Amino acid sequence: MLPYKMPLRLLSIGVASDIFSTRNAVLRQAGFLVDSTTDLGEAVRLFRNADFNSAVICHLIPTRQKEQLIRQLKELKPLTPIVSVTDGTGGPGADVEVFNLDGPEVLLSSLHQAIDSSDSPRV
């Protein structure tokens, strides 16, 4: 019998929209356990109090808020990779940036690479 592999757990942070809902559905369909929130304060609280393999931040969050959020998350858990979905206008640096129009395959591939190359604990 093969050993049981725990699913990877993500924190998805975004703005209530069809894009955010669809992205979360894609992540769940790909086998991730997804906790999602549209409240940035709640995102920080969740990230602090639970173990995540990565956080994914939506491109619809305004740049200044996104920069502050990334900074807070990295202060809490510097080894947990942060994936920022971007609209291509530049903005905050996360561990990985994925252009939102590249499609789900690029997001999933980038996410797995970030998690695999991180030293974050496996949840």
WONORMO-V180892 format. One record per backbone hydrogen bond with DSSP energy under -1.0 kcal/mol. NH is the residue of the N-H (numbers start at 0). CO is the residue of the C=O. Records with the same first field share a line. If there is no record, write none. Layout:
# WONORMO-V180892
NH=CO / CO
This chain:
# WONORMO-V180892
9=32
10=53
11=34
12=55
13=36
20=16
21=17
22=18
23=19
24=20
25=21
26=22
27=23
28=24
29=25
30=27
31=26
32=7
34=9
36=11
42=38
43=39
44=40
45=41
46=42
47=43
48=44
49=45
52=8
53=8
54=80
55=10
56=82
57=12
60=57
65=61
66=62
67=63
68=64
69=65
70=66
71=67
72=68
73=69
74=70
75=71
76=72
79=76
82=54
83=95
84=56
85=97
95=81
97=83
99=85
101=98
106=102
107=103
108=104
109=105
110=106
111=107
112=108
113=109
114=110
115=111
116=112
